[in-house]
Amino acid sequence: MKLEKFSECARLLDPRKGFAEISQVIEVRVDPLTGGVSRINMARGLRPKQEIKGLDTPTPPDCPFCPQNIDRDTPKFPEDCVKGGRIKKGGATVFPNLYPLADLHGVCVFTGAHKLDLDKFSKEELMEGLKASKEFFRIGAERGAIYHFLGWNHMPNAGASILHPHFQLIASRSGLKGERELFEACERYWKREGRSYWSDLAEERNSERYVGEEGGIMWVAPWAPMGAFEVIGFSTQRVSSLAGLGDGGMEALSEGIVRVLRGLWDLGVRAVNMAVYSFPESVEWFSLNARVMARPSGTTTDRAFLEIYGSEVGLTAPPEAYAKVLRSRFRE
């Protein structure tokens, strides 16, 4: 049996050690049967975790992502990677993850407010966060890390250890397994059907699953959601990556995300996961896309044996039902 593994090394300046440079090794293992990938960094067991304490959870005074603490308590990139150690765009700041899962793993704090409610985010905050993330990915691409993945875990039941809203950014040379699978599926569809999956999806404007459109970014509830209340937003302008989005596209994507979050709030959702998929080249078969799904409230989870080991999903609401609620937020 061939047991495959390799290591990645993340360099960062540690605020706990006077911003001295440290390295953390991430061991990446590949399952010999399924090709599944595990990323192991034992230091992540030391992550601080903020907890929800009722509806009026106070802002912890020592939150490292709050404005009064962020420069003192968050790490920096080495100077040869990012000049000045951090990326700043308006109110957004990008710095290295103190407990990384890849050699280029950034965190983007996109709002100074320690806010929890999904209906309180603004287009401007999201746009500044996306612009700062785009700069991180540009720097990654210069270093050969051309595959760019943006993730967001909002609230502990979505996987967040710090409550203060932030994106996770991973730039890599070969892409995460989920990225590669999506790219391969899109290319296969294009070769089989003679047209892009995304151009076919754009024909959903007259379906019950259509949600809305903002500046070339269209939102739909997928035919077979991979999570509760899942929504997909994608470029109808054949833009394949965040790097290819101009200011107008950034604004449209941000506005769409905000409208989706407010619609999910209307549905009673309080926690979400989000991912933005980019392909490094402009190709006919792929469009930049964002996916947002709800996570359960409280300490329960919607990930059990079926999802974890069966790679299938059990749901309680069809996409047509929640798309109707979300659609109202695009008519405001």
N, C-alpha and C positions, 0 to 999 in steps of 0.2 A: 504494500500500500504506500502510495506516495503522499507524504505529509508536507504540504507546502506552507511556508511562512516567510515573511520578510519584515523588516523594521523600517520605521520612519522616525526621524529625529526632529523635534520641535525646539527651536531656540527662542528664548524670551528673557526679558529683564524683569526680575522678580522683586516686587515692592516689599516683600517680607524680608528681603536680604539687601536692602539699600539699593535696589535696582541693579544688583550684580547679575551678570548673564548666567543662566542655567540652561540645561538641556533636559528634555524628557523624551524617553524612548517609547514609541507606540509599536507594539508587536501586532502584525496583521496576519491572521491565519485563514486559510482557505479549506473549507470542508472537502475531503477527498471524494465524497459521493455526490453532493448536491451543488458544490461550488459556492455555497453560502460563505459569507465573510464575517469574521469576528475581529474587532479592534480592541486590544487590551492595553490599558494604561492603569496600573494599580494605584497611581497617585490620585485618580479620580474618586477613590474611596474616601479621600479627605475633603471633598468639596463641602463648603458650608451650605446649609439648606434652610431657606426661609419658609415658614409655615403660615397657612391661612388660619386665622383665629376669629372666625365669625365674619359677618358682613362688614364690620367696621374695623378690619385689621389695620392697626396703626403702622405707619412707615417706620421701620427700624432705623434708629439713628446711625447705625454703623453700616447701612447698606452701601456696598462699594460702588454701586452704579449711580447713586444719587449725586447731584452736581457738587455738593460740598466735599465729597469723598473721592470722586472718580480719578482725579489726577494723582492723589496720594496712594490710593488702595488698589488700583488696577495695574497690570503689567504693561510693559512697553515692548515693541519690536526692537531688535538690534538696529543700530543706526544704518548698517549696510543694507538693511531690508526696507525700512521706512524712515525717512528723514524726520527727526523729531520724536520718533518712537510711537506716535499715534497718528491716525487719520482723523481730521475734523472737517465736517461739512455742516455749517449752520449749527443746529443743536445736537447733531449726531457725532459720536466718537467711536472709532474702531481701534481695538487693541487686541493683542493675542489672548487666546483662551489660556487661563492659568492651569487648566487641566485638559490638555488637548487630546483630540482623537486623530489628528493628522499633523504632518509637519507644518502645513500652513492652515491653521485653524484660528479664525478671528471671531471676535464678539463685537457686534454693533449695537451700542446703546443709542436708540434713536429718539428718545424723549427724556427730558429732565424730570418729568413728573413720575412719581412712583404710583402710577395708576393701574388699576386692575380691571375696570369695567370696559368691555369691548366697544361700547357705544361712545366712549370718550376720546378715541383716537382721532387725530386730524390728518387731512391730506398732506399738510405741510410737514408734519412729523415723519410720516411714512416716506415722503419724497426725499427728505434729507437723509433718512436712513438708507434708502436705496442708492442715492448718489454716493454716500460714503462707502457702501458695500461695493459699488461699481469701481471705485478707486482701488480698494483692496484687491479686487479681482484683476484689475489692470496690472498692478504690481506683481501679482501672482503669475500672470501670463508672461511677463518679462523674465520670470525665473523658470519658465518652462511648465508651469502649472496651468494648463489651458482649459481645464474642466472646472466649472464654477457652480457650486451648490449653495443655495441660501435656504436656511431652515429657521422656523420660529416655533418654540414651545411656549405657549402662554398659559401659565398657572401650573402648579405642581402635578395635577392630574393629567397634564399634557406632557410632563417630563421636565418642567423647569425647576431648577434648584434655587435660583434667585428670582423673586417675584417681579422685580423691576423689568419692564418690557425690553427685550433685546433679541436681535437676530443672531444666528450662528452661521458662520461663513467658512466653507471648506473649498480651498483651491487645490487641485490635484493634477497629476500628470496622466492618469488613466481613467479618472471618473469613479464615483462610487458604484457599487453593483446595481443599485436601483436606477441610476442614471444610464448606465450602459444598456440595461434591459429595455428602458424606454427608447433610447436611441435606435437600438436594433429593431424593436417592434415598429417604430415609425418608418424605418427604411424598408422593412419587409412589406408593410402595407402599401407603400408607394410603388414598390416593384410589382406587387400582386395586382393592385387596382388601377395603376397608371395615373394616380393622382394622390395628393397629400391627404392624410387622415385629417389634418387641421382644416383643409378646405372643405372636406365633407362635414366636419363638425360645425363649420360656419353656416351650414344649411339648416341648423337647428333653430334658427331665429323664429320659425313659425311653430315650434313644438311646445309642449307643455313644460319642458325642462329648460327653456330659454329663460335667462335671468335678466340680462341687460348688456349694454355696451357703452364704453367710454373711450373716445379718441383712438379707435383702432384696437382696443382690448375688449374682447367679447367674453361674457360669463355665462356658463351653462351648468346645470346639474347633470352629471354624467349618467348614462344609461344604466351602468352597473357601479354604483358608488363603492369605493374601497373603505369608507368609514361613514359615520353618522353625519348627515347633512353636508356631504362633500360637494364642493363647487370647484369648477375649473375655469380659470381666466387665461386667454391665449391671444397672441398677436394675430390679427387678420391682415397685417401688412408685411408678412414674411420676414419679420425680425426674429432672429434665432437666439439672441442672447441679451442679457442686461447691457453688455458692452455696446450693443448695436442700438440701444434705445437713446434717443435724444431727450431733451428736457420735456418736450411735449409728450413723449411716450412714457417717461417717468411719472409725469403728472397724471396721465390717464390710468396707469397701473395703480398708482397710489390711491386715486379717487375710487377706483373699482374695489380695491381691498377694503377701504373704509366703508363703502356702501354694503359690501358683503358682511363685514363684521357687525354693522348695525342691524342688518337683517337677521343674522344669527342671534343677536341679542334679543330681537323681537320673538324669536322662537324659544327663548329660555336658555340659550347656550351661554356658558360663562368661561369655557376653556377651549382653546383651539390649537391645532398643529397646522403649520403652513410650510410649503416648500416651493421654491422657484427653480425651474429647470432651464438651463442654458446650454446650447451647443456651440462649440468654438468657431464653427465656420457657417457662412450663409449657404444653406442648402434648401432645395425645393421641398424636402420631405419633413422638415422640422420647424416648429414655431416655438418661440419663448412661451412658457406657460407656468402659471401659478396654481397650486392646489391647496385648498383650505378645507379642513374637516373639523367637526365638533368633537370634543372629548367630554366624558361624563362628569357631572358635578360630584363633589365630596371626595371620598377616598376610594370609590369604586373605579373600575376600568372597563372599557369595552373591548379589551384585548384579552381573549381567553384561548382555550385549546384550539378552537377552530381557526382563529386568526394567526396564532403564534406558530402552530404546527401544521395546520391544514392549508395555510396560505389562501384561505377563503374568509369571507366576511359575513357575519350575521347582523342584520339591520332591523329596525323597527318602523322605518318610514320610507316610502318610495320617493324617488327624486322629484316626481311631478308634484307631490304634495308640498314639499318645502320650497321648491322653486317658485311657487305662486307667492309665498310670503316674501322671499328675497326680492322678487321682481318689483314689489311695491317700493323698495328703497331706491331703485333706479328710475322711478317716475317722479321723484321729488323735484 
